[in-house]
């Protein structure tokens, strides 16, 4: 599944418009970190692996 930047933007706007995050740095930081983590994990990594335990080469995230 490719990274979905428009969906990340929607989620960030939603977080920043919540009353509980407008003056609470800890809550806002946690929710932003969760949204970014979900965005990064939604990407697909492809590449070439030389075998068990060897590093991924010619890789990319989409």
Backbone bond lengths (Angstrom), bond angles and torsions (degrees), N, CA, C in turn:
res aa  C-N    CA-C-N  psi(-1)  N-CA   C-N-CA  omega(-1)  CA-C   N-CA-C  phi
1 X - - - 1.447 - - 1.529 108.52 -
2 X 1.306 117.78 129.67 1.466 119.99 -179.60 1.532 111.63 -74.18
3 X 1.327 115.05 157.42 1.462 120.00 176.11 1.527 109.22 -63.32
4 X 1.313 116.38 139.17 1.463 121.97 -175.24 1.532 109.53 -114.92
5 X 1.341 116.26 84.70 1.460 121.22 -176.96 1.529 113.00 -62.27
6 X 1.344 119.59 -41.39 1.471 118.57 177.98 1.540 112.21 -58.67
7 X 1.324 117.57 -37.60 1.459 120.33 178.63 1.530 110.66 -67.27
8 X 1.341 117.47 -38.25 1.463 120.89 176.89 1.529 110.01 -62.38
9 X 1.316 117.56 -43.03 1.468 121.57 179.39 1.527 110.37 -61.00
10 X 1.315 117.28 -43.21 1.466 121.22 178.58 1.527 110.14 -61.48
11 X 1.328 115.80 -44.97 1.472 119.14 -178.99 1.530 111.37 -65.07
12 X 1.334 117.38 -41.02 1.470 120.21 178.77 1.537 111.29 -64.03
13 X 1.322 117.02 -41.56 1.466 120.31 177.73 1.525 110.74 -62.13
14 X 1.323 116.21 -41.00 1.460 120.98 178.67 1.524 110.79 -61.63
15 X 1.331 116.40 -45.52 1.466 121.13 179.50 1.528 110.56 -61.63
16 X 1.320 116.74 -47.37 1.459 120.62 -175.17 1.525 113.52 -70.50
17 X 1.327 117.16 -19.30 1.466 121.14 178.60 1.521 113.36 -92.93
18 X 1.328 118.41 -4.35 1.470 121.33 179.35 1.524 109.44 -72.77
19 X 1.328 117.00 135.37 1.463 119.33 177.48 1.533 112.99 -58.44
20 X 1.328 118.27 -34.65 1.465 119.45 -176.67 1.530 113.00 -74.70
21 X 1.348 118.47 -10.35 1.460 120.33 178.29 1.520 113.37 -107.56
22 X 1.330 118.38 -8.51 1.467 120.12 -175.78 1.519 113.28 -68.61
23 X 1.323 118.75 -30.74 1.457 119.57 179.16 1.527 112.19 -128.42
24 X 1.318 117.20 17.42 1.458 121.42 -179.34 1.526 108.82 -122.30
25 X 1.307 116.49 97.28 1.465 122.23 -175.51 1.525 111.62 -61.39
26 X 1.321 118.45 -40.93 1.462 121.26 -178.26 1.521 111.90 -63.13
27 X 1.329 116.72 -45.67 1.462 120.82 179.15 1.521 110.63 -64.62
28 X 1.320 116.66 -45.52 1.462 120.64 -179.90 1.521 110.84 -61.77
29 X 1.325 117.44 -44.11 1.466 120.94 -179.65 1.523 111.14 -62.35
30 X 1.322 117.39 -42.91 1.469 120.95 179.86 1.523 110.95 -64.20
31 X 1.321 117.09 -45.53 1.462 120.06 -179.27 1.531 111.77 -66.97
32 X 1.332 117.71 -37.55 1.465 120.77 176.37 1.529 110.45 -64.96
33 X 1.327 116.65 -43.79 1.464 120.58 178.93 1.526 110.65 -61.80
34 X 1.334 117.48 -40.91 1.463 121.21 178.02 1.524 111.31 -62.84
35 X 1.337 116.61 -43.00 1.465 120.65 -179.39 1.526 111.05 -65.45
36 X 1.320 117.12 -42.12 1.468 121.03 -179.87 1.521 110.19 -67.92
37 X 1.336 117.04 -41.71 1.469 120.33 178.06 1.532 110.77 -60.41
38 X 1.323 116.72 -44.56 1.465 120.67 178.98 1.530 110.59 -62.15
39 X 1.337 116.75 -40.63 1.463 121.85 178.93 1.526 111.29 -62.15
40 X 1.320 116.91 -47.35 1.463 120.91 -178.49 1.525 110.63 -65.88
41 X 1.314 116.77 -41.93 1.467 120.42 -179.03 1.527 112.43 -69.93
42 X 1.329 118.61 -16.04 1.458 121.00 -179.24 1.523 112.12 -79.70
43 X 1.336 117.24 -10.79 1.460 120.77 -179.58 1.522 112.21 -75.56
44 X 1.303 115.17 162.38 1.452 122.05 177.45 1.525 108.41 -111.18
45 X 1.319 116.29 127.71 1.462 121.50 178.70 1.524 107.72 -99.44
46 X 1.330 115.54 129.12 1.459 120.48 177.06 1.515 109.15 -129.75
47 X 1.320 117.17 151.10 1.449 120.81 179.14 1.514 111.26 170.95
48 X 1.319 115.43 -167.62 1.453 122.14 -178.36 1.525 108.43 -114.81
49 X 1.320 116.16 130.56 1.464 121.58 178.17 1.527 108.05 -117.51
50 X 1.336 115.69 129.76 1.457 120.46 -176.46 1.516 114.95 -73.60
51 X 1.275 119.77 -9.10 1.462 123.07 179.93 1.515 110.33 147.29
52 X 1.311 115.45 -174.20 1.459 120.99 -176.68 1.525 111.32 -58.02
53 X 1.302 116.11 122.15 1.451 121.28 176.10 1.514 116.13 83.39
54 X 1.312 118.12 -8.09 1.467 119.17 179.94 1.525 109.94 -84.85
55 X 1.326 117.47 155.85 1.460 120.35 -175.94 1.530 112.67 -72.35
56 X 1.308 113.86 156.02 1.455 121.60 175.29 1.526 108.45 -75.08
57 X 1.304 117.25 131.23 1.464 121.07 176.88 1.525 108.62 -122.20
58 X 1.288 115.96 159.81 1.462 122.64 -179.49 1.522 110.41 51.71
59 X 1.323 115.75 38.68 1.455 120.85 -177.23 1.508 112.99 -92.25
60 X 1.320 114.72 161.76 1.455 121.27 175.47 1.518 108.85 -155.74
61 X 1.325 115.25 157.10 1.456 121.87 176.52 1.512 107.12 -111.59
62 X 1.321 115.87 128.42 1.468 120.71 177.07 1.504 109.36 -126.73
